[in-house]
Amino acid sequence: MLVYLKIFRYNPEAGRSTPSFDTYNIEAQPTDRVLDLLEHVKGHVDGTLSFRRSCAHGVCGSDAMRINGRNMLACKVLVKDVGNEITVEPILGLPVLKDMIVDMEPFFDSYKAVMPYLVNDEVPADGKERLQSPEQRERFDDTTKCIMCAACTTSCPVYWADDQYVGPAAIVNAHRFIFDSRDQAGGERLKILSDHGGVFRCRTAFNCTEACPREIHVTQAIAEVKQAITG
């Protein structure tokens, strides 16, 4: 099939300081991924095209971008599912550095702010490991699936407008430890997330849940953290 591919371009270091679009007509298979099309353009048409990618199998989360207006992983989207007119743009809410590459530092700063790691200085009674029942593990199982692609956070209209809001991904990763029976810093995380930039900035638009390529129930996780704060 012939695909009409429209790609966002921005490169201030090479004189393209005004965002624009380049278009390409590409022969593709319906089962090709959008990432395959981008690789074709970069490898055979314009080597200056820039985008992030790594595993190309929906695990690393590197290639989140807007495809026909929706946040997706380019490596998971098949051409047949988006049609023969495809527009590719960088995710919103983060500064664009070049083409589809955005500055992820604000995103990771928010992530680090919620203490996304296990806190427990007590030595287990048997001196070996901290045991957990299947039921206790299931309590936070959904939020362990986050791959930090930023698709949820950069689909959030509150995040676009408020640079103090930590965003859905940070809350999801806080949830993963708040409800972990082995962790001892849940209260500290809840205090962090009760502040101005925390969970109560969420307006329950569900954009984050729809955007998540791992099908995490993001809005539900945010609601559960809200409930834990309010008691």
C-alpha positions as CSV (number, residue, x, y, z in Angstrom):
1,M,0.0,0.0,0.0
2,L,1.1,3.6,-0.6
3,V,1.4,5.6,2.6
4,Y,1.4,9.3,2.8
5,L,3.7,10.0,5.7
6,K,3.8,13.5,7.3
7,I,6.6,14.1,9.8
8,F,7.2,16.9,12.2
9,R,10.6,18.6,11.7
10,Y,12.5,20.9,14.0
11,N,16.3,21.4,14.2
12,P,17.4,24.9,15.3
13,E,21.1,23.9,15.0
14,A,20.6,23.4,11.3
15,G,18.5,26.4,10.5
16,R,15.1,24.8,11.0
17,S,14.1,26.8,14.1
18,T,10.5,27.1,12.9
19,P,8.6,23.8,13.3
20,S,7.4,22.4,10.0
21,F,6.4,19.1,8.3
22,D,8.1,17.1,5.6
23,T,6.0,14.6,3.6
24,Y,7.0,11.3,2.0
25,N,5.2,8.8,-0.1
26,I,6.3,5.3,0.9
27,E,5.4,1.8,-0.2
28,A,4.6,-0.2,2.8
29,Q,3.0,-3.4,3.9
30,P,-0.1,-3.2,6.1
31,T,1.7,-5.1,8.8
32,D,4.7,-2.7,8.8
33,R,5.0,-0.7,12.0
34,V,5.1,3.1,12.0
35,L,8.7,2.7,13.3
36,D,9.6,0.8,10.2
37,L,8.5,3.8,8.1
38,L,10.5,6.2,10.1
39,E,13.5,3.9,9.8
40,H,13.0,3.8,6.1
41,V,13.0,7.6,5.8
42,K,16.1,7.9,8.0
43,G,18.0,5.2,6.3
44,H,17.1,5.8,2.7
45,V,15.7,9.3,2.3
46,D,16.9,11.8,5.0
47,G,19.5,10.8,7.5
48,T,19.0,13.9,9.5
49,L,15.6,12.7,10.8
50,S,15.8,12.1,14.5
51,F,13.8,10.0,16.9
52,R,14.4,7.8,19.9
53,R,14.1,4.0,19.7
54,S,15.8,1.1,21.3
55,C,14.3,-2.4,21.7
56,A,11.6,-1.9,19.0
57,H,9.4,-4.4,20.8
58,G,7.3,-2.2,23.1
59,V,9.4,-2.8,26.2
60,C,11.9,0.1,26.5
61,G,9.3,2.9,26.0
62,S,11.8,5.0,24.0
63,D,9.7,5.7,20.9
64,A,6.6,7.3,22.3
65,M,5.2,9.9,19.9
66,R,2.0,11.3,18.6
67,I,0.7,9.3,15.7
68,N,-2.4,10.8,14.0
69,G,-2.9,13.0,17.1
70,R,-2.7,10.2,19.7
71,N,0.2,9.1,22.0
72,M,1.5,5.7,20.9
73,L,4.7,3.7,20.7
74,A,5.8,3.7,17.1
75,C,7.1,0.2,17.4
76,K,3.6,-1.2,18.3
77,V,1.4,0.6,15.8
78,L,0.7,-1.2,12.6
79,V,0.1,0.8,9.4
80,K,-3.1,-1.0,8.8
81,D,-4.5,0.3,12.1
82,V,-3.8,4.0,11.3
83,G,-4.5,4.1,7.6
84,N,-2.5,5.3,4.6
85,E,-2.3,9.0,5.8
86,I,-0.1,9.1,8.9
87,T,1.1,12.2,10.8
88,V,3.9,11.8,13.3
89,E,4.7,14.4,15.9
90,P,6.6,14.7,19.2
91,I,4.7,14.1,22.4
92,L,3.3,17.3,24.1
93,G,4.2,19.0,27.3
94,L,8.0,18.6,27.1
95,P,10.5,20.8,25.2
96,V,11.3,19.6,21.7
97,L,15.0,19.3,21.1
98,K,15.0,18.0,17.5
99,D,12.2,16.4,15.4
100,M,10.6,13.7,17.6
101,I,13.2,14.0,20.4
102,V,12.0,15.8,23.5
103,D,13.8,16.8,26.7
104,M,12.8,14.1,29.2
105,E,14.5,15.7,32.2
106,P,11.3,17.3,33.6
107,F,9.6,14.0,33.3
108,F,12.3,12.1,35.2
109,D,12.6,14.9,37.8
110,S,8.9,14.3,38.7
111,Y,9.6,10.6,38.7
112,K,12.5,10.9,41.1
113,A,10.5,13.3,43.4
114,V,8.0,10.6,44.5
115,M,10.7,8.2,45.8
116,P,10.2,5.4,43.3
117,Y,12.2,2.7,45.2
118,L,11.7,0.4,48.1
119,V,12.4,1.8,51.5
120,N,12.9,-0.7,54.3
121,D,15.9,-0.8,56.6
122,E,14.6,-3.6,58.8
123,V,16.4,-6.9,58.6
124,P,13.9,-9.8,58.0
125,A,13.5,-12.1,61.0
126,D,15.1,-15.0,59.2
127,G,17.8,-12.7,57.8
128,K,16.9,-13.7,54.2
129,E,14.1,-12.0,52.3
130,R,10.9,-10.0,52.9
131,L,8.1,-12.4,52.1
132,Q,4.8,-11.3,50.5
133,S,1.6,-13.2,49.8
134,P,0.2,-13.4,46.3
135,E,-2.7,-11.2,47.5
136,Q,-0.3,-8.6,48.7
137,R,1.6,-8.7,45.4
138,E,-1.6,-8.4,43.4
139,R,-2.5,-5.2,45.2
140,F,0.1,-3.2,43.2
141,D,0.7,-5.6,40.3
142,D,-0.9,-3.3,37.6
143,T,1.4,-0.4,38.3
144,T,4.6,-2.5,38.1
145,K,4.1,-2.6,34.4
146,C,5.1,1.0,33.7
147,I,7.9,1.4,31.2
148,M,8.4,5.1,31.6
149,C,7.5,6.0,28.1
150,A,5.8,9.2,29.2
151,A,2.8,8.5,26.9
152,C,0.4,8.9,29.8
153,T,1.9,12.0,31.3
154,T,2.2,13.9,28.0
155,S,-1.4,13.1,27.1
156,C,-2.6,14.9,30.2
157,P,-4.0,18.4,29.7
158,V,-3.2,19.4,33.3
159,Y,0.4,18.5,32.7
160,W,0.5,20.6,29.6
161,A,-0.7,23.6,31.5
162,D,0.9,23.2,34.9
163,D,4.7,22.5,35.1
164,Q,4.3,21.8,38.9
165,Y,2.1,18.8,38.3
166,V,4.1,15.6,38.7
167,G,2.0,13.8,36.1
168,P,0.4,10.4,35.9
169,A,3.6,8.3,35.4
170,A,5.1,9.6,38.6
171,I,1.9,8.8,40.5
172,V,1.7,5.3,39.0
173,N,5.3,4.6,40.2
174,A,4.5,6.0,43.6
175,H,1.4,3.8,43.8
176,R,3.6,0.8,43.1
177,F,5.5,1.3,46.4
178,I,2.7,3.0,48.5
179,F,0.7,-0.3,48.3
180,D,3.7,-2.6,48.6
181,S,3.5,-4.4,52.0
182,R,7.2,-4.5,52.3
183,D,7.7,-0.7,52.0
184,Q,7.9,1.7,54.9
185,A,7.8,5.1,53.2
186,G,4.2,5.2,52.0
187,G,3.4,8.1,54.4
188,E,6.2,10.2,52.9
189,R,5.0,9.6,49.4
190,L,1.5,10.4,50.3
191,K,2.7,13.7,51.8
192,I,4.6,14.5,48.6
193,L,1.5,13.7,46.5
194,S,-0.9,15.7,48.6
195,D,1.0,18.9,47.8
196,H,0.0,21.4,45.0
197,G,1.6,19.4,42.2
198,G,0.3,16.1,43.4
199,V,-2.7,13.9,42.8
200,F,-5.4,16.5,43.4
201,R,-4.4,18.3,40.2
202,C,-5.8,15.4,38.3
203,R,-9.1,16.1,36.6
204,T,-9.9,12.5,35.7
205,A,-9.9,13.1,31.9
206,F,-8.8,9.4,31.3
207,N,-6.4,10.5,28.6
208,C,-3.6,8.8,30.5
209,T,-5.4,5.5,30.7
210,E,-6.2,5.5,27.0
211,A,-2.6,6.4,26.1
212,C,-0.9,3.8,28.1
213,P,0.6,1.1,25.8
214,R,0.8,-1.3,28.8
215,E,-2.9,-1.0,29.5
216,I,-2.3,0.2,33.1
217,H,-5.4,1.5,34.8
218,V,-3.7,4.8,35.4
219,T,-6.8,6.9,36.4
220,Q,-7.8,4.2,38.9
221,A,-4.3,4.2,40.4
222,I,-4.5,8.0,40.8
223,A,-7.9,7.6,42.5
224,E,-6.5,5.0,44.9
225,V,-3.7,7.3,45.9
226,K,-6.2,10.1,46.4
227,Q,-8.3,7.8,48.6
228,A,-5.2,6.8,50.6
229,I,-4.5,10.5,51.3
230,T,-8.0,11.4,52.4
231,G,-8.4,8.2,54.5
